[in-house]
Amino acid sequence: MTTTPNWADFQYEIYLNGMTGAVPRLPTDLTRLEELTEQRLGPGPVGYVSGSAGNGSTARANREALERRRIVPRMLRDVHERDLSVEVLGHRLPAPLALAPIGVLSIMHPEGESAAARAAAARGVPYILSSASSTPMEQVAEAMGDAQRWFQLYWAKDRDVTKSFLDRAKASGFTALVVTLDTPLLAWRPRDLDQAYLPFLHGVGTANYFSDPAFQAGLAKPVHEDPNAAVMHFVGMFADPAKTWPDLAFLRENWDGPIVLKGILHPDDARRAADVGMDGVVVSNHGGRQVAGSVAAADALPRVVEAAGDRLSVLFDSGIRTGDDIFKALALGAEAVLVGRPYAYGLGLDGQAGVDHVIRCLLAELDLTLALAGHAGPATLTPDDLIEETA
């Protein structure tokens, strides 16, 4: 077993830098980032990233479901060499982590998606670009070089635009398609509503659309001549609540790489995904942003894993804030996790360096948690490594 890279060494790097009086620019307890972001950024952008559906009950449930599960460390196991690498969707990743798709990142930092993508590329972590990014996909791909990147699709009503997105993503080197199913409509989000803040109406988060030839073909005038008409054209096609399972055939016909369905919480939906030829699912409730009162993602995960069997890759998203959260999701059966809000906060506070800090903290803490709990890598984790606290 090789030790490439040794993520835990980040702590010694920090301590050695301390010999010269230097301390990290951002907290190493990543749960503190949200509060710092609230203090430093405007209420609109902060609310858009950290806000949730309804009264926030689903976002809270996501955290409670992870915290309720406690790690049971095992002793006297050889963990001196560790390997966090995993095989996901036919690719070997250096760690079981990807950066979740988050749109409109320019509201957090001027360099937006490009900065986050460069940070991911530098650490070998897949970056999942949102359809609703504030940077065209070709520009993000260029920023990443040959690094692993996946494309997240908000499935537009217009088939020509959807096909054009898939063609462009393929040409730009995106290898997997992550289809978000849980947002056929925007949820009731009080933090955004109270600020009357929706960046798309200002043409932010529309870069992939405004740069798309199929989208442009539907406009009476070029985007720069009538930006308001372009925005309304985008709003009219952004999501489609009429989509059903048979519609997935269109994506399968037009994408020859892995297709992963994001937003799966019910085991029957996982079975259906396998039956129609999908390659994976992401167990996710959109970080609590879509259905108030929804089941917590970590509570849904074991049943989805059981239903998927060996027919689907199962990834996990919603509520990940720490390395031990990743440990728990892997123990419950996920192959890898997606982290969202923490890296968005890191981006808002310190640009690319802030995203890099979040990635390194998460993986250093995961590496150390694995070792201290008696594991040399993710492969040996099982549900038996956790107990669930009862009230």
Short mmCIF file of the C-alpha atoms (twelve columns), coordinates in Angstrom:
data_MODEL
# 
_entry.id   MODEL 
# 
loop_
_atom_site.group_PDB 
_atom_site.id 
_atom_site.type_symbol 
_atom_site.label_atom_id 
_atom_site.label_alt_id 
_atom_site.label_comp_id 
_atom_site.label_asym_id 
_atom_site.label_seq_id 
_atom_site.Cartn_x 
_atom_site.Cartn_y 
_atom_site.Cartn_z 
_atom_site.pdbx_PDB_model_num 
ATOM 1   C CA . MET A 1   0.000   0.000  0.000   1 
ATOM 2   C CA . THR A 2   1.325   3.426  -0.956  1 
ATOM 3   C CA . THR A 3   1.028   6.630  0.983   1 
ATOM 4   C CA . THR A 4   0.289   9.057  -1.824  1 
ATOM 5   C CA . PRO A 5   -0.548  11.668 -0.775  1 
ATOM 6   C CA . ASN A 6   -0.249  11.726 3.011   1 
ATOM 7   C CA . TRP A 7   -3.133  14.075 3.759   1 
ATOM 8   C CA . ALA A 8   -2.505  14.078 7.514   1 
ATOM 9   C CA . ASP A 9   0.838   15.851 6.990   1 
ATOM 10  C CA . PHE A 10  -1.093  19.103 6.583   1 
ATOM 11  C CA . GLN A 11  -1.235  19.423 10.371  1 
ATOM 12  C CA . TYR A 12  2.563   19.286 10.640  1 
ATOM 13  C CA . GLU A 13  2.872   21.853 7.863   1 
ATOM 14  C CA . ILE A 14  0.669   24.160 9.935   1 
ATOM 15  C CA . TYR A 15  2.668   23.548 13.119  1 
ATOM 16  C CA . LEU A 16  5.995   24.108 11.329  1 
ATOM 17  C CA . ASN A 17  4.738   27.352 9.818   1 
ATOM 18  C CA . GLY A 18  3.877   28.363 13.361  1 
ATOM 19  C CA . MET A 19  7.600   28.364 14.163  1 
ATOM 20  C CA . THR A 20  7.807   31.606 12.170  1 
ATOM 21  C CA . GLY A 21  4.691   33.025 13.794  1 
ATOM 22  C CA . ALA A 22  2.384   32.156 10.911  1 
ATOM 23  C CA . VAL A 23  -1.078  30.775 11.631  1 
ATOM 24  C CA . PRO A 24  -3.714  29.653 9.118   1 
ATOM 25  C CA . ARG A 25  -5.635  32.478 7.455   1 
ATOM 26  C CA . LEU A 26  -8.885  30.574 7.978   1 
ATOM 27  C CA . PRO A 27  -10.051 28.393 10.897  1 
ATOM 28  C CA . THR A 28  -9.189  24.705 10.730  1 
ATOM 29  C CA . ASP A 29  -12.543 23.967 12.382  1 
ATOM 30  C CA . LEU A 30  -14.550 24.331 9.175   1 
ATOM 31  C CA . THR A 31  -17.831 24.644 11.046  1 
ATOM 32  C CA . ARG A 32  -16.721 28.201 11.901  1 
ATOM 33  C CA . LEU A 33  -16.580 29.314 8.265   1 
ATOM 34  C CA . GLU A 34  -20.289 30.036 7.932   1 
ATOM 35  C CA . GLU A 35  -20.237 32.555 10.785  1 
ATOM 36  C CA . LEU A 36  -17.157 34.289 9.347   1 
ATOM 37  C CA . THR A 37  -18.789 34.450 5.922   1 
ATOM 38  C CA . GLU A 38  -21.928 35.959 7.477   1 
ATOM 39  C CA . GLN A 39  -19.754 38.707 8.989   1 
ATOM 40  C CA . ARG A 40  -17.770 39.512 5.845   1 
ATOM 41  C CA . LEU A 41  -20.136 39.121 2.880   1 
ATOM 42  C CA . GLY A 42  -23.428 40.781 2.043   1 
ATOM 43  C CA . PRO A 43  -26.723 39.289 3.234   1 
ATOM 44  C CA . GLY A 44  -27.869 38.420 -0.300  1 
ATOM 45  C CA . PRO A 45  -24.930 36.202 -1.300  1 
ATOM 46  C CA . VAL A 46  -24.580 34.679 2.170   1 
ATOM 47  C CA . GLY A 47  -28.291 33.915 2.369   1 
ATOM 48  C CA . TYR A 48  -28.260 32.362 -1.075  1 
ATOM 49  C CA . VAL A 49  -25.481 29.920 -0.138  1 
ATOM 50  C CA . SER A 50  -26.336 29.157 3.478   1 
ATOM 51  C CA . GLY A 51  -30.118 29.449 3.292   1 
ATOM 52  C CA . SER A 52  -32.502 26.508 3.167   1 
ATOM 53  C CA . ALA A 53  -36.079 25.667 2.322   1 
ATOM 54  C CA . GLY A 54  -38.762 26.670 4.788   1 
ATOM 55  C CA . ASN A 55  -37.583 27.126 8.352   1 
ATOM 56  C CA . GLY A 56  -34.344 25.211 7.762   1 
ATOM 57  C CA . SER A 57  -35.556 21.972 9.348   1 
ATOM 58  C CA . THR A 58  -34.077 19.747 6.626   1 
ATOM 59  C CA . ALA A 59  -30.634 21.342 6.828   1 
ATOM 60  C CA . ARG A 60  -30.711 20.877 10.598  1 
ATOM 61  C CA . ALA A 61  -31.862 17.272 10.192  1 
ATOM 62  C CA . ASN A 62  -28.905 16.602 7.881   1 
ATOM 63  C CA . ARG A 63  -26.501 17.701 10.595  1 
ATOM 64  C CA . GLU A 64  -28.366 15.887 13.367  1 
ATOM 65  C CA . ALA A 65  -28.403 12.612 11.406  1 
ATOM 66  C CA . LEU A 66  -24.616 12.717 11.039  1 
ATOM 67  C CA . GLU A 67  -23.987 13.813 14.630  1 
ATOM 68  C CA . ARG A 68  -26.325 11.139 15.982  1 
ATOM 69  C CA . ARG A 69  -24.043 8.500  14.540  1 
ATOM 70  C CA . ARG A 70  -20.892 8.048  16.619  1 
ATOM 71  C CA . ILE A 71  -17.639 6.411  15.585  1 
ATOM 72  C CA . VAL A 72  -16.458 3.344  17.489  1 
ATOM 73  C CA . PRO A 73  -12.621 3.323  17.297  1 
ATOM 74  C CA . ARG A 74  -10.738 0.031  17.157  1 
ATOM 75  C CA . MET A 75  -7.251  -0.450 18.643  1 
ATOM 76  C CA . LEU A 76  -3.977  -2.182 17.756  1 
ATOM 77  C CA . ARG A 77  -4.453  -2.223 14.021  1 
ATOM 78  C CA . ASP A 78  -1.594  -1.383 11.667  1 
ATOM 79  C CA . VAL A 79  -2.457  2.046  10.264  1 
ATOM 80  C CA . HIS A 80  1.039   3.459  9.794   1 
ATOM 81  C CA . GLU A 81  0.555   3.526  6.010   1 
ATOM 82  C CA . ARG A 82  -2.772  4.752  4.722   1 
ATOM 83  C CA . ASP A 83  -4.310  5.086  1.284   1 
ATOM 84  C CA . LEU A 84  -7.464  7.169  0.902   1 
ATOM 85  C CA . SER A 85  -7.797  6.535  -2.834  1 
ATOM 86  C CA . VAL A 86  -11.028 5.086  -4.203  1 
ATOM 87  C CA . GLU A 87  -12.419 3.918  -7.535  1 
ATOM 88  C CA . VAL A 88  -15.469 5.955  -8.546  1 
ATOM 89  C CA . LEU A 89  -17.231 5.823  -11.919 1 
ATOM 90  C CA . GLY A 90  -14.257 4.134  -13.538 1 
ATOM 91  C CA . HIS A 91  -11.669 6.617  -12.275 1 
ATOM 92  C CA . ARG A 92  -9.164  6.308  -9.463  1 
ATOM 93  C CA . LEU A 93  -9.456  9.306  -7.136  1 
ATOM 94  C CA . PRO A 94  -6.850  10.241 -4.506  1 
ATOM 95  C CA . ALA A 95  -9.578  10.542 -1.873  1 
ATOM 96  C CA . PRO A 96  -13.340 9.881  -1.599  1 
ATOM 97  C CA . LEU A 97  -14.235 13.538 -2.122  1 
ATOM 98  C CA . ALA A 98  -15.587 15.759 -4.897  1 
ATOM 99  C CA . LEU A 99  -16.630 19.406 -4.860  1 
ATOM 100 C CA . ALA A 100 -20.410 19.571 -5.205  1 
ATOM 101 C CA . PRO A 101 -22.013 21.655 -7.941  1 
ATOM 102 C CA . ILE A 102 -22.835 25.138 -6.682  1 
ATOM 103 C CA . GLY A 103 -24.125 27.777 -9.083  1 
ATOM 104 C CA . VAL A 104 -23.492 31.517 -9.256  1 
ATOM 105 C CA . LEU A 105 -20.182 31.345 -7.376  1 
ATOM 106 C CA . SER A 106 -19.184 34.799 -8.592  1 
ATOM 107 C CA . ILE A 107 -21.467 36.167 -5.857  1 
ATOM 108 C CA . MET A 108 -18.932 34.755 -3.384  1 
ATOM 109 C CA . HIS A 109 -15.708 35.753 -5.169  1 
ATOM 110 C CA . PRO A 110 -14.916 37.472 -8.490  1 
ATOM 111 C CA . GLU A 111 -13.031 34.421 -9.791  1 
ATOM 112 C CA . GLY A 112 -15.983 32.177 -8.938  1 
ATOM 113 C CA . GLU A 113 -15.993 28.697 -10.410 1 
ATOM 114 C CA . SER A 114 -12.540 29.034 -11.980 1 
ATOM 115 C CA . ALA A 115 -10.912 29.558 -8.581  1 
ATOM 116 C CA . ALA A 116 -12.750 26.606 -7.032  1 
ATOM 117 C CA . ALA A 117 -11.943 24.408 -10.027 1 
ATOM 118 C CA . ARG A 118 -8.222  25.271 -9.885  1 
ATOM 119 C CA . ALA A 119 -8.131  24.383 -6.190  1 
ATOM 120 C CA . ALA A 120 -9.808  21.039 -6.873  1 
ATOM 121 C CA . ALA A 121 -7.476  20.312 -9.769  1 
ATOM 122 C CA . ALA A 122 -4.393  21.042 -7.681  1 
ATOM 123 C CA . ARG A 123 -5.426  18.345 -5.163  1 
ATOM 124 C CA . GLY A 124 -6.777  15.825 -7.676  1 
ATOM 125 C CA . VAL A 125 -10.315 16.203 -6.375  1 
ATOM 126 C CA . PRO A 126 -13.089 16.124 -9.020  1 
ATOM 127 C CA . TYR A 127 -14.849 19.425 -9.557  1 
ATOM 128 C CA . ILE A 128 -18.524 19.259 -10.506 1 
ATOM 129 C CA . LEU A 129 -19.487 22.339 -12.501 1 
ATOM 130 C CA . SER A 130 -23.051 23.584 -12.167 1 
ATOM 131 C CA . SER A 131 -25.143 24.332 -15.244 1 
ATOM 132 C CA . ALA A 132 -25.945 27.560 -13.400 1 
ATOM 133 C CA . SER A 133 -22.327 28.650 -13.116 1 
ATOM 134 C CA . SER A 134 -21.285 32.258 -13.569 1 
ATOM 135 C CA . THR A 135 -18.407 31.102 -15.802 1 
ATOM 136 C CA . PRO A 136 -18.811 29.263 -19.142 1 
ATOM 137 C CA . MET A 137 -17.881 25.583 -18.972 1 
ATOM 138 C CA . GLU A 138 -15.109 25.960 -21.552 1 
ATOM 139 C CA . GLN A 139 -13.357 28.560 -19.391 1 
ATOM 140 C CA . VAL A 140 -13.580 26.363 -16.297 1 
ATOM 141 C CA . ALA A 141 -12.221 23.398 -18.251 1 
ATOM 142 C CA . GLU A 142 -9.280  25.498 -19.394 1 
ATOM 143 C CA . ALA A 143 -8.544  26.477 -15.792 1 
ATOM 144 C CA . MET A 144 -8.402  22.788 -14.808 1 
ATOM 145 C CA . GLY A 145 -6.053  21.422 -17.471 1 
ATOM 146 C CA . ASP A 146 -6.305  17.627 -17.534 1 
ATOM 147 C CA . ALA A 147 -7.835  17.338 -14.044 1 
ATOM 148 C CA . GLN A 148 -10.963 15.293 -13.328 1 
ATOM 149 C CA . ARG A 149 -14.186 17.232 -13.906 1 
ATOM 150 C CA . TRP A 150 -17.859 16.315 -14.024 1 
ATOM 151 C CA . PHE A 151 -20.767 18.364 -15.349 1 
ATOM 152 C CA . GLN A 152 -23.983 18.922 -13.434 1 
ATOM 153 C CA . LEU A 153 -27.098 19.278 -15.562 1 
ATOM 154 C CA . TYR A 154 -30.175 21.280 -14.729 1 
ATOM 155 C CA . TRP A 155 -32.411 19.640 -17.280 1 
ATOM 156 C CA . ALA A 156 -33.891 22.417 -19.432 1 
ATOM 157 C CA . LYS A 157 -37.268 22.266 -21.124 1 
ATOM 158 C CA . ASP A 158 -35.539 22.982 -24.455 1 
ATOM 159 C CA . ARG A 159 -34.065 19.727 -25.808 1 
ATOM 160 C CA . ASP A 160 -31.783 21.588 -28.202 1 
ATOM 161 C CA . VAL A 161 -30.210 23.528 -25.332 1 
ATOM 162 C CA . THR A 162 -29.823 20.355 -23.276 1 
ATOM 163 C CA . LYS A 163 -28.150 18.541 -26.175 1 
ATOM 164 C CA . SER A 164 -25.895 21.533 -26.809 1 
ATOM 165 C CA . PHE A 165 -24.843 21.545 -23.146 1 
ATOM 166 C CA . LEU A 166 -23.988 17.845 -23.340 1 
ATOM 167 C CA . ASP A 167 -21.990 18.317 -26.539 1 
ATOM 168 C CA . ARG A 168 -20.079 21.266 -25.096 1 
ATOM 169 C CA . ALA A 169 -19.373 19.439 -21.828 1 
ATOM 170 C CA . LYS A 170 -18.076 16.410 -23.721 1 
ATOM 171 C CA . ALA A 171 -15.868 18.598 -25.911 1 
ATOM 172 C CA . SER A 172 -14.540 20.336 -22.770 1 
ATOM 173 C CA . GLY A 173 -13.386 17.102 -21.147 1 
ATOM 174 C CA . PHE A 174 -16.124 16.611 -18.550 1 
ATOM 175 C CA . THR A 175 -16.245 12.850 -18.021 1 
ATOM 176 C CA . ALA A 176 -19.378 12.248 -15.927 1 
ATOM 177 C CA . LEU A 177 -22.848 13.764 -16.058 1 
ATOM 178 C CA . VAL A 178 -24.538 14.565 -12.744 1 
ATOM 179 C CA . VAL A 179 -28.256 15.169 -13.322 1 
ATOM 180 C CA . THR A 180 -29.990 17.079 -10.543 1 
ATOM 181 C CA . LEU A 181 -33.550 15.750 -10.213 1 
ATOM 182 C CA . ASP A 182 -34.706 17.491 -7.037  1 
ATOM 183 C CA . THR A 183 -35.037 20.999 -8.487  1 
ATOM 184 C CA . PRO A 184 -37.845 20.935 -11.074 1 
ATOM 185 C CA . LEU A 185 -38.957 24.113 -9.287  1 
ATOM 186 C CA . LEU A 186 -37.231 26.479 -6.883  1 
ATOM 187 C CA . ALA A 187 -38.335 25.819 -3.318  1 
ATOM 188 C CA . TRP A 188 -39.750 28.349 -0.862  1 
ATOM 189 C CA . ARG A 189 -36.521 29.854 0.507   1 
ATOM 190 C CA . PRO A 190 -37.250 32.568 3.067   1 
ATOM 191 C CA . ARG A 191 -33.702 33.959 3.305   1 
ATOM 192 C CA . ASP A 192 -33.708 34.701 -0.410  1 
ATOM 193 C CA . LEU A 193 -37.307 35.860 -0.387  1 
ATOM 194 C CA . ASP A 194 -36.755 38.258 2.520   1 
ATOM 195 C CA . GLN A 195 -33.920 39.902 0.585   1 
ATOM 196 C CA . ALA A 196 -35.831 39.570 -2.728  1 
ATOM 197 C CA . TYR A 197 -32.549 38.140 -3.972  1 
ATOM 198 C CA . LEU A 198 -32.370 35.870 -7.004  1 
ATOM 199 C CA . PRO A 199 -29.068 36.364 -8.861  1 
ATOM 200 C CA . PHE A 200 -30.348 34.773 -12.091 1 
ATOM 201 C CA . LEU A 201 -32.660 37.740 -12.669 1 
ATOM 202 C CA . HIS A 202 -29.536 39.910 -12.851 1 
ATOM 203 C CA . GLY A 203 -27.936 37.611 -15.394 1 
ATOM 204 C CA . VAL A 204 -25.652 35.949 -12.830 1 
ATOM 205 C CA . GLY A 205 -25.433 32.158 -13.071 1 
ATOM 206 C CA . THR A 206 -26.501 32.221 -16.715 1 
ATOM 207 C CA . ALA A 207 -23.065 32.085 -18.383 1 
ATOM 208 C CA . ASN A 208 -23.509 28.589 -19.847 1 
ATOM 209 C CA . TYR A 209 -26.870 29.596 -21.290 1 
ATOM 210 C CA . PHE A 210 -25.948 33.025 -22.636 1 
ATOM 211 C CA . SER A 211 -22.872 31.530 -24.345 1 
ATOM 212 C CA . ASP A 212 -24.820 28.634 -25.861 1 
ATOM 213 C CA . PRO A 213 -25.644 28.684 -29.591 1 
ATOM 214 C CA . ALA A 214 -28.900 26.746 -29.144 1 
ATOM 215 C CA . PHE A 215 -30.003 29.172 -26.422 1 
ATOM 216 C CA . GLN A 216 -29.037 32.158 -28.537 1 
ATOM 217 C CA . ALA A 217 -31.036 30.775 -31.453 1 
ATOM 218 C CA . GLY A 218 -34.191 31.219 -29.380 1 
ATOM 219 C CA . LEU A 219 -33.632 34.941 -28.857 1 
ATOM 220 C CA . ALA A 220 -34.989 37.731 -31.055 1 
ATOM 221 C CA . LYS A 221 -31.898 39.848 -30.340 1 
ATOM 222 C CA . PRO A 222 -28.361 39.018 -29.136 1 
ATOM 223 C CA . VAL A 223 -27.945 38.793 -25.355 1 
ATOM 224 C CA . HIS A 224 -26.017 42.077 -25.107 1 
ATOM 225 C CA . GLU A 225 -28.729 43.968 -27.006 1 
ATOM 226 C CA . ASP A 226 -31.615 42.800 -24.813 1 
ATOM 227 C CA . PRO A 227 -30.291 41.182 -21.628 1 
ATOM 228 C CA . ASN A 228 -33.711 41.261 -19.937 1 
ATOM 229 C CA . ALA A 229 -35.249 39.194 -22.727 1 
ATOM 230 C CA . ALA A 230 -32.352 36.733 -22.416 1 
ATOM 231 C CA . VAL A 231 -32.965 36.425 -18.677 1 
ATOM 232 C CA . MET A 232 -36.664 35.766 -19.200 1 
ATOM 233 C CA . HIS A 233 -35.872 33.162 -21.878 1 
ATOM 234 C CA . PHE A 234 -33.591 31.464 -19.347 1 
ATOM 235 C CA . VAL A 235 -36.237 31.583 -16.604 1 
ATOM 236 C CA . GLY A 236 -38.786 30.037 -18.966 1 
ATOM 237 C CA . MET A 237 -36.634 27.006 -19.719 1 
ATOM 238 C CA . PHE A 238 -34.480 26.540 -16.599 1 
ATOM 239 C CA . ALA A 239 -36.391 23.621 -15.092 1 
ATOM 240 C CA . ASP A 240 -39.134 21.268 -16.164 1 
ATOM 241 C CA . PRO A 241 -41.518 19.696 -13.620 1 
ATOM 242 C CA . ALA A 242 -43.036 17.553 -16.394 1 
ATOM 243 C CA . LYS A 243 -39.967 15.295 -16.740 1 
ATOM 244 C CA . THR A 244 -40.441 11.585 -15.919 1 
ATOM 245 C CA . TRP A 245 -38.287 8.459  -15.896 1 
ATOM 246 C CA . PRO A 246 -38.674 7.646  -19.625 1 
ATOM 247 C CA . ASP A 247 -37.117 11.034 -20.445 1 
ATOM 248 C CA . LEU A 248 -33.759 9.734  -19.187 1 
ATOM 249 C CA . ALA A 249 -33.425 7.833  -22.456 1 
ATOM 250 C CA . PHE A 250 -32.681 11.161 -24.172 1 
ATOM 251 C CA . LEU A 251 -29.710 11.752 -21.885 1 
ATOM 252 C CA . ARG A 252 -28.443 8.214  -22.336 1 
ATOM 253 C CA . GLU A 253 -28.615 8.645  -26.125 1 
ATOM 254 C CA . ASN A 254 -26.672 11.897 -26.012 1 
ATOM 255 C CA . TRP A 255 -24.050 11.178 -23.347 1 
ATOM 256 C CA . ASP A 256 -21.644 8.262  -23.640 1 
ATOM 257 C CA . GLY A 257 -20.014 8.572  -20.217 1 
ATOM 258 C CA . PRO A 258 -21.345 7.749  -16.740 1 
ATOM 259 C CA . ILE A 259 -24.666 9.330  -15.728 1 
ATOM 260 C CA . VAL A 260 -25.375 9.921  -12.049 1 
ATOM 261 C CA . LEU A 261 -28.771 10.989 -10.693 1 
ATOM 262 C CA . LYS A 262 -28.538 13.523 -7.873  1 
ATOM 263 C CA . GLY A 263 -31.324 13.879 -5.335  1 
ATOM 264 C CA . ILE A 264 -32.201 10.229 -4.714  1 
ATOM 265 C CA . LEU A 265 -33.630 9.514  -1.234  1 
ATOM 266 C CA . HIS A 266 -36.006 6.568  -1.735  1 
ATOM 267 C CA . PRO A 267 -34.729 3.027  -2.381  1 
ATOM 268 C CA . ASP A 268 -37.317 2.471  -5.121  1 
ATOM 269 C CA . ASP A 269 -35.887 5.446  -7.020  1 
ATOM 270 C CA . ALA A 270 -32.424 3.899  -6.755  1 
ATOM 271 C CA . ARG A 271 -33.741 0.617  -8.166  1 
ATOM 272 C CA . ARG A 272 -35.476 2.518  -10.975 1 
ATOM 273 C CA . ALA A 273 -32.217 4.337  -11.763 1 
ATOM 274 C CA . ALA A 274 -30.419 1.009  -12.127 1 
ATOM 275 C CA . ASP A 275 -33.237 -0.450 -14.212 1 
ATOM 276 C CA . VAL A 276 -33.038 2.379  -16.769 1 
ATOM 277 C CA . GLY A 277 -29.276 2.097  -17.160 1 
ATOM 278 C CA . MET A 278 -27.928 4.849  -14.958 1 
ATOM 279 C CA . ASP A 279 -24.441 4.451  -13.492 1 
ATOM 280 C CA . GLY A 280 -24.844 6.021  -10.073 1 
ATOM 281 C CA . VAL A 281 -26.908 8.082  -7.659  1 
ATOM 282 C CA . VAL A 282 -26.165 10.857 -5.229  1 
ATOM 283 C CA . VAL A 283 -28.112 10.518 -1.991  1 
ATOM 284 C CA . SER A 284 -28.943 14.164 -1.412  1 
ATOM 285 C CA . ASN A 285 -31.717 16.529 -0.375  1 
ATOM 286 C CA . HIS A 286 -29.904 19.493 -1.949  1 
ATOM 287 C CA . GLY A 287 -28.433 20.462 1.401   1 
ATOM 288 C CA . GLY A 288 -31.923 21.114 2.736   1 
ATOM 289 C CA . ARG A 289 -32.610 23.732 0.058   1 
ATOM 290 C CA . GLN A 290 -35.554 22.068 -1.682  1 
ATOM 291 C CA . VAL A 291 -38.004 20.186 0.566   1 
ATOM 292 C CA . ALA A 292 -38.600 21.512 4.070   1 
ATOM 293 C CA . GLY A 293 -39.320 18.615 6.402   1 
ATOM 294 C CA . SER A 294 -37.489 16.126 4.170   1 
ATOM 295 C CA . VAL A 295 -35.787 13.001 5.444   1 
ATOM 296 C CA . ALA A 296 -32.157 13.640 6.382   1 
ATOM 297 C CA . ALA A 297 -29.756 12.475 3.693   1 
ATOM 298 C CA . ALA A 298 -27.718 10.326 6.118   1 
ATOM 299 C CA . ASP A 299 -30.898 8.610  7.293   1 
ATOM 300 C CA . ALA A 300 -31.834 7.798  3.689   1 
ATOM 301 C CA . LEU A 301 -28.351 6.567  2.744   1 
ATOM 302 C CA . PRO A 302 -28.384 2.982  4.156   1 
ATOM 303 C CA . ARG A 303 -31.634 2.034  2.418   1 
ATOM 304 C CA . VAL A 304 -30.448 3.453  -0.901  1 
ATOM 305 C CA . VAL A 305 -27.125 1.590  -0.591  1 
ATOM 306 C CA . GLU A 306 -29.010 -1.655 0.049   1 
ATOM 307 C CA . ALA A 307 -31.321 -1.062 -2.913  1 
ATOM 308 C CA . ALA A 308 -28.463 -0.156 -5.248  1 
ATOM 309 C CA . GLY A 309 -26.533 -3.337 -4.483  1 
ATOM 310 C CA . ASP A 310 -23.661 -3.655 -6.926  1 
ATOM 311 C CA . ARG A 311 -25.640 -2.100 -9.784  1 
ATOM 312 C CA . LEU A 312 -24.940 1.564  -8.989  1 
ATOM 313 C CA . SER A 313 -22.241 3.772  -7.531  1 
ATOM 314 C CA . VAL A 314 -23.690 5.536  -4.486  1 
ATOM 315 C CA . LEU A 315 -22.337 8.957  -3.588  1 
ATOM 316 C CA . PHE A 316 -23.455 11.125 -0.666  1 
ATOM 317 C CA . ASP A 317 -24.197 14.829 -0.369  1 
ATOM 318 C CA . SER A 318 -25.931 17.108 2.145   1 
ATOM 319 C CA . GLY A 319 -24.558 18.054 5.545   1 
ATOM 320 C CA . ILE A 320 -20.842 17.233 5.183   1 
ATOM 321 C CA . ARG A 321 -18.818 19.709 7.235   1 
ATOM 322 C CA . THR A 322 -15.897 17.715 8.718   1 
ATOM 323 C CA . GLY A 323 -13.589 14.782 8.124   1 
ATOM 324 C CA . ASP A 324 -15.504 12.651 10.588  1 
ATOM 325 C CA . ASP A 325 -18.708 13.364 8.625   1 
ATOM 326 C CA . ILE A 326 -17.003 11.859 5.579   1 
ATOM 327 C CA . PHE A 327 -15.951 8.825  7.668   1 
ATOM 328 C CA . LYS A 328 -19.572 8.300  8.722   1 
ATOM 329 C CA . ALA A 329 -20.976 8.579  5.191   1 
ATOM 330 C CA . LEU A 330 -18.409 6.068  3.932   1 
ATOM 331 C CA . ALA A 331 -19.193 3.707  6.800   1 
ATOM 332 C CA . LEU A 332 -22.876 3.892  5.843   1 
ATOM 333 C CA . GLY A 333 -21.993 2.703  2.356   1 
ATOM 334 C CA . ALA A 334 -21.192 5.741  0.209   1 
ATOM 335 C CA . GLU A 335 -18.259 5.375  -2.196  1 
ATOM 336 C CA . ALA A 336 -17.437 9.082  -1.967  1 
ATOM 337 C CA . VAL A 337 -18.968 12.319 -0.745  1 
ATOM 338 C CA . LEU A 338 -19.702 15.698 -2.237  1 
ATOM 339 C CA . VAL A 339 -18.939 18.759 -0.135  1 
ATOM 340 C CA . GLY A 340 -20.720 22.017 -0.911  1 
ATOM 341 C CA . ARG A 341 -21.204 24.958 1.412   1 
ATOM 342 C CA . PRO A 342 -17.818 24.718 3.206   1 
ATOM 343 C CA . TYR A 343 -15.851 25.264 0.015   1 
ATOM 344 C CA . ALA A 344 -18.205 28.077 -1.033  1 
ATOM 345 C CA . TYR A 345 -17.438 29.779 2.286   1 
ATOM 346 C CA . GLY A 346 -13.724 29.182 1.777   1 
ATOM 347 C CA . LEU A 347 -14.022 30.737 -1.678  1 
ATOM 348 C CA . GLY A 348 -15.847 33.759 -0.322  1 
ATOM 349 C CA . LEU A 349 -13.296 34.310 2.428   1 
ATOM 350 C CA . ASP A 350 -10.024 33.649 0.574   1 
ATOM 351 C CA . GLY A 351 -10.589 32.737 -3.070  1 
ATOM 352 C CA . GLN A 352 -8.737  29.729 -4.483  1 
ATOM 353 C CA . ALA A 353 -6.565  29.516 -1.372  1 
ATOM 354 C CA . GLY A 354 -9.717  29.296 0.766   1 
ATOM 355 C CA . VAL A 355 -11.067 26.377 -1.268  1 
ATOM 356 C CA . ASP A 356 -7.677  24.660 -1.050  1 
ATOM 357 C CA . HIS A 357 -7.725  25.140 2.718   1 
ATOM 358 C CA . VAL A 358 -11.141 23.470 2.966   1 
ATOM 359 C CA . ILE A 359 -10.078 20.486 0.844   1 
ATOM 360 C CA . ARG A 360 -6.871  19.962 2.833   1 
ATOM 361 C CA . CYS A 361 -8.572  20.321 6.218   1 
ATOM 362 C CA . LEU A 362 -11.315 17.857 5.315   1 
ATOM 363 C CA . LEU A 363 -8.906  15.237 4.008   1 
ATOM 364 C CA . ALA A 364 -6.355  15.666 6.790   1 
ATOM 365 C CA . GLU A 365 -9.099  15.206 9.359   1 
ATOM 366 C CA . LEU A 366 -10.515 12.213 7.470   1 
ATOM 367 C CA . ASP A 367 -7.050  10.636 7.236   1 
ATOM 368 C CA . LEU A 368 -6.431  11.082 10.965  1 
ATOM 369 C CA . THR A 369 -9.939  9.937  11.908  1 
ATOM 370 C CA . LEU A 370 -9.518  6.769  9.867   1 
ATOM 371 C CA . ALA A 371 -6.157  6.013  11.471  1 
ATOM 372 C CA . LEU A 372 -7.283  6.742  15.003  1 
ATOM 373 C CA . ALA A 373 -10.378 4.594  14.508  1 
ATOM 374 C CA . GLY A 374 -8.260  1.686  13.258  1 
ATOM 375 C CA . HIS A 375 -8.532  1.941  9.479   1 
ATOM 376 C CA . ALA A 376 -5.814  2.283  6.838   1 
ATOM 377 C CA . GLY A 377 -8.303  3.347  4.167   1 
ATOM 378 C CA . PRO A 378 -11.994 3.664  3.281   1 
ATOM 379 C CA . ALA A 379 -12.324 0.059  2.050   1 
ATOM 380 C CA . THR A 380 -12.555 -1.463 5.542   1 
ATOM 381 C CA . LEU A 381 -15.343 0.799  6.784   1 
ATOM 382 C CA . THR A 382 -18.728 -0.769 7.502   1 
ATOM 383 C CA . PRO A 383 -21.863 0.265  9.421   1 
ATOM 384 C CA . ASP A 384 -20.452 -1.690 12.389  1 
ATOM 385 C CA . ASP A 385 -17.934 1.149  12.857  1 
ATOM 386 C CA . LEU A 386 -20.795 3.390  13.982  1 
ATOM 387 C CA . ILE A 387 -23.407 3.326  16.669  1 
ATOM 388 C CA . GLU A 388 -26.554 5.418  16.510  1 
ATOM 389 C CA . GLU A 389 -27.420 7.366  19.612  1 
ATOM 390 C CA . THR A 390 -31.054 7.318  20.662  1 
ATOM 391 C CA . ALA A 391 -32.769 10.104 22.476  1 
# 
